[in-house]
Amino acid sequence: ERLNAEVIFSLDSDEAGQSSMFKLVESLKETNLTVRVTNISENGKDLDEIYNLKGEKGVSEFVNNTMTIPEFKVSYKLKRTNLSNYIERSNLIKYVADLAKKEIPNKIERENGN
Protein backbone atom coordinates (compact mmCIF):
# COMPACT_ATOMS: atom_id res chain seq x y z
CA GLU A 1 0.00 0.00 0.00
CA ARG A 2 1.26 3.47 -0.86
CA LEU A 3 1.66 6.00 1.91
CA ASN A 4 0.96 9.65 1.27
CA ALA A 5 4.23 10.71 2.83
CA GLU A 6 7.61 11.75 1.64
CA VAL A 7 10.70 10.69 3.55
CA ILE A 8 13.78 12.90 3.33
CA PHE A 9 17.13 11.48 4.39
CA SER A 10 20.10 13.60 5.31
CA LEU A 11 23.26 11.88 6.45
CA ASP A 12 26.69 13.42 6.96
CA SER A 13 28.39 14.75 3.85
CA ASP A 14 31.66 12.92 4.52
CA GLU A 15 32.53 9.67 2.75
CA ALA A 16 31.13 7.48 5.53
CA GLY A 17 27.82 9.36 5.53
CA GLN A 18 27.44 9.28 1.77
CA SER A 19 28.39 5.61 1.57
CA SER A 20 25.81 4.84 4.26
CA MET A 21 23.23 6.90 2.35
CA PHE A 22 23.89 4.87 -0.80
CA LYS A 23 23.39 1.62 1.12
CA LEU A 24 20.25 2.99 2.76
CA VAL A 25 18.59 4.01 -0.49
CA GLU A 26 19.54 0.67 -2.04
CA SER A 27 17.76 -1.10 0.81
CA LEU A 28 14.61 0.98 0.24
CA LYS A 29 14.26 0.37 -3.49
CA GLU A 30 11.55 -2.29 -3.07
CA THR A 31 9.37 -0.15 -0.79
CA ASN A 32 6.52 2.08 -1.85
CA LEU A 33 7.92 5.04 0.01
CA THR A 34 8.55 8.33 -1.72
CA VAL A 35 12.15 8.99 -0.72
CA ARG A 36 14.33 11.99 -1.37
CA VAL A 37 17.89 12.74 -0.29
CA THR A 38 19.35 16.10 0.68
CA ASN A 39 22.14 17.49 -1.46
CA ILE A 40 25.50 18.09 0.10
CA SER A 41 25.64 21.72 1.14
CA GLU A 42 27.87 24.08 -0.81
CA ASN A 43 30.53 24.09 1.88
CA GLY A 44 30.09 20.46 2.94
CA LYS A 45 28.28 21.33 6.15
CA ASP A 46 26.12 18.71 7.82
CA LEU A 47 22.58 19.36 9.02
CA ASP A 48 23.60 20.06 12.63
CA GLU A 49 26.26 22.53 11.48
CA ILE A 50 23.74 24.30 9.24
CA TYR A 51 21.35 24.57 12.17
CA ASN A 52 24.08 26.06 14.37
CA LEU A 53 25.03 28.58 11.68
CA LYS A 54 21.67 29.51 10.12
CA GLY A 55 18.97 28.22 12.45
CA GLU A 56 15.63 26.79 11.38
CA LYS A 57 15.52 28.84 8.18
CA GLY A 58 18.83 27.39 7.04
CA VAL A 59 17.69 23.86 7.83
CA SER A 60 14.42 24.43 5.98
CA GLU A 61 16.27 25.68 2.89
CA PHE A 62 18.67 22.74 3.06
CA VAL A 63 15.91 20.14 3.44
CA ASN A 64 13.96 21.68 0.55
CA ASN A 65 16.97 21.19 -1.74
CA THR A 66 16.65 17.45 -2.37
CA MET A 67 17.32 14.82 -5.01
CA THR A 68 15.42 11.74 -6.02
CA ILE A 69 17.04 8.39 -5.33
CA PRO A 70 18.15 7.97 -8.98
CA GLU A 71 19.64 11.48 -8.97
CA PHE A 72 21.52 10.70 -5.75
CA LYS A 73 22.80 7.37 -7.11
CA VAL A 74 24.14 8.99 -10.29
CA SER A 75 25.71 11.84 -8.32
CA TYR A 76 27.28 9.37 -5.88
CA LYS A 77 28.75 7.22 -8.66
CA LEU A 78 29.88 10.24 -10.69
CA LYS A 79 31.87 11.67 -7.78
CA ARG A 80 33.66 8.35 -7.40
CA THR A 81 34.46 7.83 -11.07
CA ASN A 82 37.69 8.84 -12.75
CA LEU A 83 36.28 10.31 -15.96
CA SER A 84 39.75 10.27 -17.53
CA ASN A 85 39.73 6.47 -17.32
CA TYR A 86 37.90 4.85 -20.24
CA ILE A 87 36.86 1.73 -18.28
CA GLU A 88 35.54 3.70 -15.30
CA ARG A 89 33.71 6.09 -17.63
CA SER A 90 32.19 3.15 -19.53
CA ASN A 91 31.11 1.48 -16.28
CA LEU A 92 29.42 4.71 -15.18
CA ILE A 93 27.52 4.97 -18.47
CA LYS A 94 26.38 1.36 -18.15
CA TYR A 95 25.32 1.96 -14.53
CA VAL A 96 23.27 5.03 -15.50
CA ALA A 97 21.65 3.22 -18.44
CA ASP A 98 20.73 0.24 -16.26
CA LEU A 99 19.37 2.56 -13.57
CA ALA A 100 17.23 4.40 -16.12
CA LYS A 101 15.84 1.10 -17.44
CA LYS A 102 14.78 0.13 -13.92
CA GLU A 103 13.62 3.50 -12.58
CA ILE A 104 11.59 4.86 -15.48
CA PRO A 105 9.10 1.95 -15.60
CA ASN A 106 8.89 1.88 -11.78
CA LYS A 107 8.09 5.59 -11.68
CA ILE A 108 5.38 5.22 -14.32
CA GLU A 109 3.82 2.34 -12.37
CA ARG A 110 3.85 4.33 -9.11
CA GLU A 111 2.31 7.38 -10.76
CA ASN A 112 -0.45 5.24 -12.31
CA GLY A 113 -1.17 3.59 -8.96
CA ASN A 114 -0.15 0.08 -10.07
QUIKA-V364979 format. One record per backbone hydrogen bond with DSSP energy under -0.5 kcal/mol. NH is the residue of the N-H (numbers start at 1). CO is the residue of the C=O. Records with the same first field share a line. If there is no record, write none. Layout:
NH = CO / CO
This chain:
5 = 3
7 = 34
9 = 7 / 36
18 = 14
19 = 15
20 = 16
21 = 17
22 = 18
23 = 19
24 = 20
25 = 21
26 = 22
27 = 23
28 = 24
29 = 26
31 = 28
34 = 5
35 = 33
36 = 7
37 = 67
38 = 9
39 = 65
41 = 45
44 = 41
50 = 46
51 = 47
52 = 48
53 = 49
54 = 50
55 = 50 / 51
58 = 54
59 = 55
60 = 56
61 = 57
62 = 58
63 = 59
64 = 60
65 = 62
66 = 64
67 = 37
69 = 35
72 = 68
73 = 69
74 = 70
75 = 71
76 = 72
77 = 73
78 = 74
79 = 75
80 = 76 / 77
81 = 78
83 = 81
85 = 82
86 = 84
89 = 85
90 = 86
91 = 87
92 = 88
93 = 89
94 = 90
95 = 91
96 = 92
97 = 93
98 = 94
99 = 95
100 = 96
101 = 97
102 = 98
103 = 99
104 = 100
105 = 101
106 = 102
107 = 103
108 = 104
109 = 105
110 = 106
111 = 107
112 = 108
113 = 110
114 = 109
